[in-house]
Amino acid sequence: MKTAFLLFLALEANAFAAVQSSTNYTVLSDVVDAGGLHSTSARYSNDGSVGGFGGLVTASAPQETDRTGYAGQLYEVTAFTLTAASTNLNEATSMPLYAAQFLDDGTVSPANSFAQWSFTGPIVGVNAAGIVTAANVYQNTPAVVQASLEGWSASLNLMVIYTGALPGFNQITGQLLSGGNMRLSFVGSNGINYALDRSYNLLPPVNWVPQMTNSAGFNGLLIFTNLANPTTNNFWRIRSVP
């Protein structure tokens, strides 16, 4: 028992390959590692060893941390955050989000690749790398993106910015196509049915003739195509219907 006790102290004092001895033993060489690898010498074979219990190696550029050994993998999450370079996102564009775990040893662990993503508002999606993509909008519209991981969650409020790519809400824009067709774009409310009517004059009483009915998509955008009468004036209106 005394010999084993002294051997343990000797290994703890010098955890590297070297000649070690005491009153009761001599070891010509040994290998002590953190992973329990197989090691041998002329006098012994060792399939289990005790070495570095853990360590912490950091680099500032890029900011990285390496935790060595089993003990280095033991940590507690103290906070979970979701951030972005800006909370404004132009419609139909993308930008990266940054989900991160703050640990009790003072380090930060990026979490984009492991987080579960969800969102509300005019967001097309968030990919596995944390890139969020906005839908088209007819006015500045709020959205919320949420990341969840290991029982923690964090939300980020975004504003999807209308850039004028679509006509304003409840407005009609027209484009004359080849063959005399008129393309009419309109932004209404998601899921609402809208009817296109046409008249050849606006003298009361105006005779509006129904042309077709479409349902607005997710971003409220509607596209109607109607053949114009080249021999007279053409007037169109769009109205919501059941």
ABEGO torsion letter per residue (X at the ends): XAAAAAAAAAAAABABBBBBBBAABBBABBBBBAAGBBBBBAABBBABBBBBAEBBBBBAOBBBBBBBEAAAABBBBABBBBBBABABBBBGBBBBBBBBBBBAAGBBBBAAAABBBBBBEBBAEBBAAGBBBBBBBABBBBBBBBBBBGGBBBBBBBBBBBAGABBBBGBBBBBBBBGGBBBBBBBBBBGBBBBBBBBABABOBBBBBBABBBBBBAAGBBBBBBBBBAABBBBBBBBBBX
